[in-house]
């Protein structure tokens, strides 16, 4: 089965938005892990005076994590799925939080930013061109701005790969089939298997010109399956993404 991309993926999320919050609530640690990753940004003074971008906000779970981690920050949350955004907008938010219907690649063209920090949860493995998206994120960040990526990115261990497949076959895909969203959750399974391992995505961040790249695991059953990637923006090259030779893994 081929992976869903771009408009096909957005439409799949539109349909799944009706049951998305319920299904994710069945995942132990889902919201706790998002909050842990948002706090790993370590935004000073509760985010006072800072503008933070939630890139791929979905139904707002990652936005709420940011709001709890930096309650005084101004937050702009964007997503390509109108259905997911409608679910987010139906929830109560303070005035300093706003939502925009934009793809990740459209944010810069829309004149948004610059941002002091970017939080991207479950986004990069769905991108058609992760390197181009990373370059776009760098262009949105102030010099030295902070990036936290919370993503399904396997450790490289066969055991973690096998565990992910077992969970998807035994729980995720059957649950998605009941809601009429089998294609989306089948995509989830394969998108994780085909995406970068944690060491590979760390290398991708470095090659894209980010500095101080660090990777940290989450807790619970998702250890080795979900990671937080932390980095700072470096100076942008005038002719596009950095193309230094990949470090040996």
DOFIBA-608729 format. One record per atom (N, C-alpha, C): x, y, z. Coordinates in steps of 0.001 Angstrom, whole numbers, always signed. Example, Ala and Ser with C-alpha at 12.3 -4.5 7.8 and 13.67 -1.06 7.14 Angstrom:
PT, +13190, -5690, +7800
PT, +12300, -4500, +7800
PT, +13200, -3300, +7800
PT, +12850, -2250, +7080
PT, +13670, -1060, +7140
PT, +12900, +30, +7870
***
This chain:
PT, +842, -1198, +0
PT, +0, +0, +0
PT, +875, +1245, +0
PT, +584, +2190, -898
PT, +1355, +3426, -950
PT, +923, +4352, +184
PT, +1831, +5224, +609
PT, +1534, +6153, +1687
PT, +636, +7283, +1190
PT, -160, +7829, +2097
PT, -986, +8983, +1770
PT, -126, +10235, +1836
PT, -327, +11146, +905
PT, +453, +12372, +882
PT, -450, +13569, +566
PT, -16, +14733, +1016
PT, -590, +16019, +646
PT, -2110, +16037, +807
PT, -2854, +16317, -283
PT, -4304, +16484, -188
PT, -5000, +15191, +223
PT, -4498, +14045, -232
PT, -5102, +12769, +154
PT, -4988, +12555, +1654
PT, -3845, +12917, +2212
PT, -3645, +12761, +3654
PT, -4530, +13740, +4422
PT, -4620, +14988, +3941
PT, -5473, +15973, +4614
PT, -6931, +15524, +4615
PT, -7387, +14970, +3498
PT, -8763, +14482, +3436
PT, -8983, +13309, +4392
PT, -7989, +12439, +4509
PT, -8107, +11322, +5438
PT, -8207, +11819, +6879
PT, -7426, +12845, +7208
PT, -7515, +13421, +8547
PT, -8848, +14137, +8750
PT, -9374, +14779, +7700
PT, -10696, +15410, +7802
PT, -11727, +14391, +8273
PT, -11717, +13229, +7632
PT, -12701, +12199, +7974
PT, -12453, +11636, +9369
PT, -11193, +11436, +9705
PT, -10853, +10830, +10999
PT, -11030, +11793, +12166
PT, -11184, +13077, +11892
PT, -11236, +14070, +12965
PT, -12393, +13816, +13934
PT, -13453, +13166, +13463
PT, -14626, +12910, +14304
PT, -14288, +12033, +15506
PT, -13379, +11113, +15321
PT, -13068, +10137, +16378
PT, -11614, +10213, +16839
PT, -10856, +11157, +16313
PT, -9416, +11197, +16559
PT, -9091, +11366, +18049
PT, -9754, +12306, +18709
PT, -9460, +12535, +20126
PT, -9774, +11294, +20957
PT, -10867, +10625, +20625
PT, -11227, +9427, +21382
PT, -10175, +8337, +21210
PT, -9733, +8119, +19961
PT, -8760, +7051, +19721
PT, -7417, +7361, +20375
PT, -6967, +8609, +20287
PT, -5681, +8935, +20905
PT, -5758, +8862, +22423
PT, -6949, +9076, +22982
PT, -7089, +8983, +24440
PT, -6896, +7550, +24933
PT, -7020, +6582, +24026
PT, -6816, +5184, +24392
PT, -5334, +4804, +24424
PT, -4490, +5690, +23952
PT, -3046, +5451, +23921
PT, -2435, +5930, +25234
PT, -1979, +5022, +26101
PT, -1414, +5439, +27386
PT, -226, +6385, +27188
PT, -292, +7523, +27831
PT, +819, +8461, +27781
PT, +802, +9419, +26615
PT, -193, +9352, +25732
PT, -202, +10194, +24524
PT, -67, +11679, +24879
PT, -927, +12177, +25739
PT, -901, +13604, +26084
PT, +246, +13938, +27035
PT, +581, +13005, +27923
PT, +1709, +13225, +28827
PT, +3011, +13361, +28045
PT, +3178, +12532, +27015
PT, +4401, +12593, +26212
PT, +4475, +13886, +25406
PT, +3334, +14366, +24889
PT, +3326, +15652, +24194
PT, +3754, +16774, +25135
PT, +3236, +16755, +26349
PT, +3598, +17785, +27317
PT, +5074, +17699, +27663
PT, +5588, +16496, +27818
PT, +7009, +16334, +28125
PT, +7865, +16932, +27010
PT, +7493, +16682, +25762
PT, +8259, +17225, +24640
PT, +8157, +18745, +24579
PT, +6965, +19288, +24835
PT, +6805, +20747, +24828
PT, +7645, +21385, +25930
PT, +7689, +20756, +27081
PT, +8496, +21301, +28184
PT, +9983, +21216, +27890
PT, +10376, +20260, +27050
PT, +11789, +20140, +26706
PT, +12288, +21310, +25873
PT, +11379, +22147, +25352
PT, +11800, +23389, +24706
PT, +12460, +24339, +25709
PT, +12085, +24193, +26974
PT, +12634, +25015, +28064
PT, +12535, +26508, +27745
PT, +11326, +26934, +27400
PT, +11119, +28354, +27110
PT, +11170, +29141, +28415
PT, +11961, +30222, +28449
PT, +12147, +30955, +29709
PT, +10911, +31749, +30119
PT, +10785, +31991, +31407
PT, +9757, +32864, +31966
PT, +8358, +32480, +31491
PT, +8095, +31175, +31433
PT, +6782, +30668, +31000
PT, +6398, +31141, +29608
PT, +7414, +31516, +28797
PT, +7151, +31946, +27426
PT, +6764, +33401, +27286
PT, +6875, +34195, +28340
PT, +6474, +35601, +28285
PT, +7215, +36334, +27176
PT, +6476, +37022, +26302
PT, +7073, +37794, +25220
PT, +7488, +36979, +24019
PT, +7247, +35663, +24031
PT, +7677, +34788, +22944
PT, +6500, +34420, +22044
PT, +6816, +34218, +20764
PT, +5828, +33771, +19775
PT, +6222, +32360, +19346
PT, +5328, +31414, +19558
PT, +5616, +30002, +19327
PT, +4674, +29461, +18259
PT, +5214, +28648, +17360
PT, +4433, +28031, +16292
PT, +4202, +26560, +16606
PT, +2927, +26149, +16571
PT, +2571, +24729, +16667
PT, +2285, +24264, +15244
PT, +3216, +23530, +14687
PT, +3178, +23164, +13271
PT, +2551, +21778, +13112
PT, +1351, +21735, +12532
PT, +615, +20481, +12436
PT, -122, +20210, +13729
PT, -995, +21139, +14118
PT, -1596, +21112, +15459
PT, -2707, +20093, +15613
PT, -3261, +19573, +14512
PT, -4336, +18599, +14609
PT, -5532, +19140, +15369
PT, -6060, +18360, +16295
PT, -7228, +18771, +17072
PT, -6864, +19615, +18285
PT, -5601, +19979, +18417
PT, -5182, +20888, +19471
PT, -4511, +20251, +20665
PT, -4244, +18943, +20616
PT, -3568, +18303, +21754
PT, -2161, +18863, +21940
PT, -1450, +19053, +20841
PT, -99, +19616, +20939
PT, -154, +21088, +21342
PT, -1194, +21805, +20911
PT, -1365, +23206, +21288
PT, -1579, +23323, +22793
PT, -2398, +22433, +23336
PT, -2629, +22445, +24778
PT, -1343, +22135, +25529
PT, -542, +21217, +25004
PT, +745, +20904, +25632
PT, +1638, +22140, +25655
PT, +1690, +22873, +24546
PT, +2479, +24111, +24496
PT, +1950, +25142, +25484
PT, +636, +25260, +25538
PT, +35, +26242, +26435
PT, +353, +25923, +27888
PT, +382, +24659, +28222
PT, +727, +24271, +29592
PT, +2216, +24456, +29867
PT, +3052, +24214, +28855
PT, +4500, +24348, +29034
PT, +4941, +25806, +29041
PT, +4223, +26656, +28308
PT, +4586, +28074, +28198
PT, +3309, +28913, +28266
PT, +2702, +29009, +29447
PT, +1383, +29629, +29570
PT, +1333, +31116, +29245
PT, +2498, +31772, +29126
PT, +2492, +33206, +28827
PT, +2916, +33503, +27387
PT, +3151, +32456, +26599
PT, +3566, +32650, +25215
PT, +2368, +32942, +24321
PT, +2639, +33605, +23201
PT, +1655, +33762, +22135
PT, +1839, +32590, +21186
PT, +771, +31850, +20895
PT, +860, +30609, +20129
PT, +52, +30730, +18841
PT, +693, +30433, +17727
PT, +11, +30293, +16442
PT, +41, +28816, +16084
PT, -1137, +28225, +15864
PT, -1251, +26800, +15561
PT, -1812, +26636, +14150
PT, -1173, +25797, +13342
PT, -1605, +25619, +11951
PT, -1764, +24136, +11638
PT, -2672, +23848, +10706
PT, -2847, +22480, +10234
PT, -3446, +22515, +8841
PT, -3124, +21472, +8045
PT, -3620, +21379, +6677
PT, -5020, +20797, +6601
PT, -5491, +20157, +7671
PT, -6799, +19498, +7670
PT, -7858, +20411, +8271
PT, -8837, +20784, +7464
PT, -9923, +21630, +7958
PT, -10729, +20909, +9029
PT, -10896, +19593, +8874
PT, -11649, +18827, +9857
PT, -10980, +18820, +11218
PT, -9670, +18600, +11229
PT, -8940, +18598, +12497
PT, -8981, +19988, +13142
PT, -8814, +21030, +12332
PT, -8850, +22391, +12863
PT, -10207, +22729, +13462
PT, -11287, +22262, +12827
PT, -12617, +22566, +13356
PT, -12781, +21964, +14744
PT, -12199, +20801, +14969
PT, -12246, +20181, +16291
PT, -11439, +20996, +17298
PT, -10290, +21496, +16860
PT, -9468, +22324, +17745
PT, -10187, +23625, +18099
PT, -10812, +24258, +17105
PT, -11465, +25545, +17320
PT, -12689, +25432, +18224
PT, -13266, +24229, +18303
PT, -14445, +24035, +19142
PT, -14106, +23999, +20632
PT, -12815, +23974, +20950
PT, -12378, +23909, +22348
PT, -12098, +25316, +22870
PT, -12154, +25515, +24181
PT, -11890, +26851, +24738
PT, -10398, +27172, +24750
PT, -10072, +28371, +24285
PT, -8678, +28806, +24230
PT, -8570, +30256, +24680
PT, -7456, +30630, +25307
PT, -7244, +32042, +25629
PT, -6965, +32848, +24358
PT, -7081, +34152, +24457
PT, -6954, +35022, +23281
PT, -5576, +34953, +22644
PT, -4563, +34564, +23386
PT, -3203, +34542, +22836
PT, -2936, +33305, +21971
PT, -3941, +32434, +21820
PT, -3828, +31258, +20952
PT, -4712, +31473, +19726
PT, -4140, +31303, +18533
PT, -4950, +31415, +17312
PT, -4624, +30250, +16396
PT, -5591, +29909, +15541
PT, -5477, +28768, +14637
PT, -5613, +29240, +13186
PT, -4790, +28655, +12300
PT, -4818, +28992, +10885
PT, -4863, +27721, +10053
PT, -5652, +27745, +8986
PT, -5738, +26602, +8067
PT, -4665, +26762, +6988
PT, -3497, +26218, +7278
PT, -2352, +26311, +6370
PT, -1576, +25003, +6415
PT, -965, +24637, +5292
PT, -1, +23551, +5330
PT, +1273, +24088, +5965
PT, +2119, +23172, +6393
PT, +3383, +23594, +7002
PT, +4207, +24431, +6030
PT, +4155, +24076, +4746
PT, +4949, +24777, +3744
PT, +4391, +26165, +3429
PT, +3122, +26414, +3746
PT, +2484, +27688, +3418
PT, +2676, +28765, +4487
PT, +3178, +28383, +5645
PT, +3253, +29327, +6759
PT, +4136, +30523, +6420
PT, +5318, +30267, +5875
PT, +6237, +31363, +5545
PT, +5651, +32261, +4467
PT, +5045, +31654, +3449
PT, +4468, +32432, +2349
PT, +3305, +33296, +2831
PT, +2660, +32884, +3918
PT, +1532, +33645, +4456
PT, +1990, +34841, +5279
PT, +3307, +35008, +5401
PT, +3841, +36143, +6134
PT, +3846, +35962, +7634
PT, +3719, +34726, +8087
PT, +3752, +34469, +9526
PT, +5200, +34425, +10021
PT, +5379, +34714, +11287
PT, +6712, +34679, +11869
PT, +7369, +36053, +11854
PT, +8629, +36126, +12312
PT, +9435, +34995, +12794
PT, +8950, +34504, +14161
PT, +9373, +33283, +14482
PT, +8970, +32645, +15724
PT, +10187, +32405, +16607
PT, +9947, +32432, +17906
PT, +11016, +32136, +18858
PT, +11196, +30640, +19046
PT, +10152, +29876, +18751
PT, +10221, +28424, +18885
PT, +9175, +27789, +17980
PT, +9479, +26567, +17534
PT, +8543, +25772, +16739
PT, +8407, +24406, +17392
PT, +7168, +23966, +17530
PT, +6856, +22635, +18039
PT, +6143, +21892, +16918
PT, +6651, +20725, +16543
PT, +6058, +19938, +15461
PT, +5859, +18519, +15944
PT, +4611, +18115, +16123
PT, +4293, +16780, +16623
PT, +3675, +15942, +15510
PT, +4253, +14777, +15277
PT, +3728, +13814, +14300
PT, +3563, +14434, +12913
PT, +4550, +15203, +12495
PT, +4451, +15934, +11230
PT, +5438, +15446, +10180
PT, +6708, +15330, +10528
PT, +7743, +15182, +9510
PT, +7667, +13874, +8747
PT, +7221, +12786, +9375
PT, +7135, +11526, +8629
PT, +6015, +11573, +7600
PT, +5110, +12559, +7720
PT, +4031, +12728, +6748
PT, +4390, +13686, +5622
PT, +5558, +14312, +5713
PT, +5951, +15306, +4713
PT, +6464, +14631, +3446
PT, +6063, +15155, +2303
PT, +6563, +14643, +1026
PT, +8053, +14881, +897
PT, +8531, +16044, +1370
PT, +9947, +16404, +1297
PT, +10393, +16936, +2659
PT, +10823, +16055, +3565
PT, +11211, +16513, +4909
PT, +12335, +17535, +4904
PT, +13275, +17419, +3968
PT, +14391, +18371, +3940
PT, +13915, +19773, +3584
PT, +13020, +19871, +2606
PT, +12471, +21175, +2248
PT, +11670, +21759, +3407
PT, +10947, +20902, +4107
PT, +10174, +21377, +5246
PT, +11082, +21868, +6362
PT, +12171, +21185, +6611
PT, +13123, +21638, +7630
PT, +13715, +23000, +7256
PT, +14005, +23191, +5981
PT, +14528, +24487, +5548
PT, +13484, +25576, +5767
PT, +12222, +25259, +5497
PT, +11155, +26218, +5724
PT, +11044, +26566, +7202
PT, +11164, +25557, +8063
PT, +11101, +25793, +9506
PT, +12243, +26697, +9945
PT, +13427, +26470, +9423
PT, +14574, +27328, +9766
PT, +14314, +28771, +9367
PT, +13673, +28961, +8228
PT, +13395, +30319, +7752
PT, +12365, +31021, +8637
PT, +11556, +30249, +9355
PT, +10535, +30824, +10223
PT, +11069, +31169, +11609
PT, +12188, +30565, +11997
PT, +12740, +30763, +13328
PT, +13684, +31963, +13386
PT, +13639, +32667, +14483
PT, +14649, +33700, +14726
PT, +16007, +33026, +14893
PT, +17115, +33729, +14664
PT, +18433, +33131, +14912
PT, +18529, +32611, +16346
PT, +18905, +31365, +16473
PT, +18981, +30750, +17785
PT, +17651, +30251, +18302
PT, +16600, +30358, +17477
PT, +15285, +29889, +17893
PT, +15267, +28392, +18144
PT, +14321, +27944, +18934
PT, +14292, +26558, +19391
PT, +13293, +25724, +18592
PT, +13674, +24489, +18340
PT, +12821, +23536, +17649
PT, +12682, +22285, +18496
PT, +11444, +21811, +18639
PT, +11184, +20509, +19250
PT, +10300, +19716, +18300
PT, +10774, +18558, +17894
PT, +10015, +17654, +17026
PT, +9652, +16427, +17843
PT, +8367, +16168, +17956
PT, +7860, +14990, +18678
PT, +7350, +14037, +17610
PT, +8022, +12895, +17455
PT, +7731, +12085, +16267
PT, +7905, +10591, +16512
PT, +7058, +9822, +15803
PT, +7294, +8391, +15680
PT, +8559, +8205, +14848
PT, +9617, +7823, +15498
PT, +10902, +7601, +14832
PT, +11579, +6451, +15574
PT, +11615, +5301, +14951
PT, +12081, +4096, +15633
PT, +13563, +4176, +15977
PT, +13929, +3471, +17021
PT, +15316, +3494, +17493
PT, +16276, +2826, +16516
PT, +15756, +1918, +15690
PT, +16593, +1089, +14824
PT, +16656, -347, +15317
PT, +16158, -570, +16540
PT, +16126, -1919, +17101
PT, +15034, -2751, +16437
PT, +15353, -4009, +16146
PT, +14338, -4909, +15587
PT, +13191, -5113, +16568
PT, +13488, -5108, +17845
PT, +12450, -5315, +18852
PT, +11431, -4185, +18822
PT, +11898, -2942, +18682
PT, +10981, -1813, +18638
PT, +10172, -1814, +17345
PT, +10788, -2220, +16264
PT, +10070, -2329, +14992
PT, +8971, -3397, +15083
PT, +9299, -4523, +15698
PT, +8327, -5608, +15851
PT, +7188, -5194, +16782
PT, +7511, -4479, +17860
PT, +6483, -4021, +18786
PT, +5516, -3074, +18086
PT, +6052, -2143, +17294
PT, +5204, -1197, +16564
PT, +4254, -1938, +15621
PT, +4755, -2903, +14901
PT, +3919, -3674, +13982
PT, +2844, -4447, +14737
PT, +3188, -5026, +15863
PT, +2216, -5779, +16652
PT, +1106, -4877, +17170
PT, +1462, -3691, +17647
PT, +455, -2753, +18151
PT, -468, -2294, +17022
PT, +117, -2012, +15857
PT, -707, -1556, +14733
PT, -1649, -2653, +14242
PT, -1125, -3848, +14076
PT, -1961, -4951, +13589
PT, -3022, -5375, +14609
PT, -2642, -5346, +15880
PT, -3549, -5842, +16901
PT, -4535, -4824, +17428
PT, -4173, -3521, +17391
PT, -5016, -2504, +18018
PT, -5354, -1327, +17100
PT, -4313, -692, +16550
PT, -4520, +573, +15844
PT, -5357, +393, +14583
PT, -4964, -519, +13717
PT, -5690, -696, +12453
PT, -7095, -1250, +12676
PT, -7303, -2247, +13563
PT, -8673, -2675, +13836
PT, -9561, -1547, +14359
PT, -9031, -698, +15258
PT, -9822, +423, +15771
PT, -10137, +1409, +14660
PT, -9145, +1699, +13805
PT, -9369, +2605, +12687
PT, -10347, +2050, +11670
PT, -10367, +739, +11506
PT, -11312, +104, +10585
PT, -12742, +287, +11081
PT, -12954, +194, +12381
PT, -14291, +361, +12954
PT, -14828, +1769, +12724
PT, -13945, +2760, +12672
PT, -14385, +4146, +12472
PT, -14422, +4535, +11004
PT, -14062, +3618, +10110
PT, -14051, +3920, +8683
PT, -12783, +4600, +8211
PT, -11718, +4498, +9009
PT, -10471, +5200, +8688
PT, -9294, +4240, +8528
PT, -9558, +3062, +8007
PT, -8513, +2058, +7875
PT, -7324, +2578, +7065
PT, -7583, +3305, +5981
PT, -6488, +3778, +5126
PT, -5532, +4686, +5891
PT, -6088, +5560, +6743
PT, -5242, +6473, +7503
PT, -4361, +5724, +8492
PT, -4928, +4751, +9196
PT, -4153, +4059, +10223
PT, -3227, +2991, +9624
PT, -3565, +2536, +8430
PT, -2616, +1701, +7695
PT, -1437, +2566, +7257
PT, -1732, +3796, +6847
PT, -674, +4764, +6518
PT, +208, +5026, +7734
PT, -423, +5204, +8910
PT, +350, +5441, +10137
PT, +1355, +4323, +10353
PT, +907, +3093, +10247
PT, +1780, +1943, +10444
PT, +2992, +2012, +9508
PT, +2736, +2140, +8222
PT, +3824, +2090, +7249
PT, +4670, +3364, +7234
PT, +4063, +4506, +7553
PT, +4840, +5744, +7562
PT, +5918, +5710, +8631
PT, +5631, +5049, +9747
PT, +6635, +4925, +10806
PT, +7742, +3953, +10399
PT, +7360, +2846, +9767
PT, +8354, +1851, +9345
PT, +9308, +2400, +8286
PT, +8809, +3288, +7435
PT, +9631, +3798, +6334
PT, +10332, +5112, +6668
PT, +9964, +5754, +7788
PT, +10576, +7032, +8147
PT, +11957, +6814, +8749
PT, +12679, +7917, +8906
PT, +14009, +7883, +9522
PT, +13981, +7215, +10896
PT, +15033, +6474, +11199
PT, +15265, +6095, +12585
PT, +15669, +7350, +13355
PT, +15687, +7257, +14671
PT, +16061, +8419, +15478
PT, +17463, +8938, +15136
PT, +18473, +8072, +14999
PT, +19790, +8588, +14592
PT, +19764, +9238, +13200
PT, +18977, +8675, +12285
PT, +18926, +9226, +10933
PT, +18262, +10596, +10921
PT, +17178, +10778, +11694
PT, +16526, +12087, +11701
PT, +17405, +13116, +12402
PT, +18144, +12711, +13429
PT, +19095, +13626, +14052
PT, +20114, +14104, +13028
PT, +20598, +13177, +12197
PT, +21529, +13558, +11143
PT, +20888, +14482, +10126
PT, +19616, +14249, +9817
PT, +18910, +15110, +8863
PT, +18824, +16541, +9400
PT, +18543, +16674, +10696
PT, +18486, +17996, +11306
PT, +19837, +18714, +11214
PT, +20904, +17987, +11493
PT, +22247, +18578, +11422
PT, +22574, +19016, +9999
PT, +22264, +18167, +9027
PT, +22541, +18513, +7627
PT, +21718, +19705, +7163
PT, +20558, +19893, +7774
PT, +19704, +21024, +7415
PT, +20186, +22328, +8040
PT, +21230, +22261, +8851
PT, +21810, +23465, +9419
PT, +21396, +23774, +10837
PT, +20652, +22874, +11480
PT, +20310, +23082, +12882
PT, +21508, +22732, +13759
PT, +21594, +23388, +14889
PT, +22730, +23183, +15795
PT, +22249, +22606, +17125
PT, +23207, +22040, +17869
PT, +22899, +21505, +19189
PT, +21840, +20427, +19164
PT, +21841, +19600, +18127
PT, +20799, +18582, +17973
PT, +20910, +17534, +19079
PT, +19792, +17281, +19750
PT, +19730, +16253, +20780
PT, +18474, +15423, +20568
PT, +18510, +14188, +21016
PT, +17344, +13311, +20918
PT, +17097, +12691, +22283
PT, +15808, +12642, +22663
PT, +15436, +12071, +23966
PT, +14240, +11157, +23769
PT, +14221, +10020, +24446
PT, +13088, +9087, +24316
PT, +11902, +9556, +25143
PT, +10738, +9003, +24850
PT, +9586, +9181, +25733
PT, +9513, +7972, +26661
PT, +8580, +8016, +27590
PT, +8472, +6941, +28571
PT, +7427, +5910, +28139
PT, +7325, +4841, +28926
PT, +6272, +3861, +28717
PT, +6499, +2958, +27521
PT, +5403, +2421, +26976
PT, +5505, +1436, +25900
PT, +6083, +2039, +24626
PT, +6039, +3364, +24488
PT, +6533, +4005, +23266
PT, +8029, +4315, +23308
PT, +8708, +3918, +24384
PT, +10156, +4094, +24435
PT, +10790, +3346, +23265
PT, +11608, +4040, +22497
PT, +12226, +3446, +21319
PT, +11366, +3558, +20070
PT, +10146, +4084, +20232
PT, +9230, +4246, +19097
PT, +8952, +5721, +18831
PT, +8783, +6499, +19894
PT, +8589, +7948, +19792
PT, +9761, +8640, +20461
PT, +10254, +9711, +19830
PT, +11368, +10482, +20380
PT, +11076, +11976, +20291
PT, +11743, +12731, +21157
PT, +11773, +14186, +21053
PT, +13119, +14587, +20470
PT, +13080, +15394, +19421
PT, +14300, +15933, +18812
PT, +14361, +17422, +19116
PT, +15481, +17866, +19656
PT, +15652, +19257, +20061
PT, +16814, +19872, +19315
PT, +16649, +21120, +18886
PT, +17709, +21775, +18120
PT, +17509, +23283, +18158
PT, +18532, +24006, +17713
PT, +18477, +25464, +17558
PT, +18685, +25809, +16089
PT, +18080, +26909, +15665
PT, +18254, +27341, +14279
PT, +19633, +27954, +14097
PT, +20276, +27598, +12979
PT, +21540, +28210, +12604
PT, +21296, +29210, +11496
PT, +22333, +29893, +11022
PT, +22156, +30863, +9937
PT, +21742, +30168, +8645
PT, +20826, +30793, +7902
PT, +20363, +30226, +6643
PT, +21379, +30459, +5536
PT, +21651, +29396, +4764
PT, +22472, +29547, +3564
PT, +21659, +30262, +2502
PT, +22287, +31110, +1665
PT, +21522, +31869, +681
PT, +20928, +31014, -420
PT, +21453, +29819, -649
PT, +21005, +29023, -1790
PT, +20257, +27766, -1380
PT, +19716, +27721, -141
PT, +18871, +26595, +227
PT, +19471, +25759, +1326
PT, +18953, +24549, +1519
PT, +19361, +23713, +2641
PT, +20836, +23340, +2594
PT, +21380, +23120, +3766
PT, +22756, +22665, +3878
PT, +22899, +21282, +3253
PT, +24007, +21030, +2577
PT, +24192, +19752, +1898
PT, +25493, +19090, +2295
PT, +25896, +19302, +3550
PT, +27117, +18665, +4009
PT, +26951, +17165, +4021
PT, +28068, +16460, +3909
PT, +28042, +14993, +3830
PT, +27459, +14394, +5094
PT, +26602, +13436, +4906
PT, +25940, +12780, +6044
PT, +26974, +12108, +6936
PT, +26751, +12295, +8248
PT, +27642, +11638, +9202
PT, +27350, +10147, +9209
PT, +28389, +9353, +9479
PT, +28215, +7889, +9551
PT, +27339, +7551, +10736
PT, +26440, +6582, +10547
PT, +25576, +6156, +11608
PT, +26068, +4834, +12179
***
